[in-house]
């Protein structure tokens, strides 16, 4: 028992230098695009936005070495079925992160064209394209139905097989 504890402590102490960088799992409704010398990441909170409810859109800009930039200028154009719904004028941001609140009023897929200014070799604009999907509130009924069906079948199978398993154990 003592040997196991010593081995565990040894592994923990000497394996920690091997792990130099840890990244959290990206959000479900997230994406990233690498164009030119920059990588732009986008994510939403909640992960699957609901039509008509406020959501938070998170942006992160890094360079080609995955180092966060000091500042960036970004504008956004939002499309739905190839129709321009909204434009967020270019804004300068200090640091590599930008968070904005937004409400999508229509269910389905929205195209976000994110323009990164002064990012090209000659100071031109680089456009990153992302899809953000929303869920209609009625979509949760579908998820609930699947969960209820799974729970129901588990209860039925448990009712059938657990007594048989208990009987076989008591006979042994």
HELIX and SHEET records of a PDB file:
HELIX    1   1 UNK A    2  UNK A   15  1                                  14    
HELIX    2   2 UNK A   16  UNK A   18  5                                   3    
HELIX    3   3 UNK A  139  UNK A  171  1                                  33    
SHEET    1   A 4 UNK A  30  UNK A  35  0                                        
SHEET    2   A 4 UNK A  38  UNK A  45 -1                                        
SHEET    3   A 4 UNK A  54  UNK A  63 -1                                        
SHEET    4   A 4 UNK A  97  UNK A 103 -1                                        
SHEET    1   B 5 UNK A  49  UNK A  50  0                                        
SHEET    2   B 5 UNK A 126  UNK A 135  1                                        
SHEET    3   B 5 UNK A 108  UNK A 117 -1                                        
SHEET    4   B 5 UNK A  71  UNK A  80 -1                                        
SHEET    5   B 5 UNK A  83  UNK A  94 -1                                        
END                                                                             
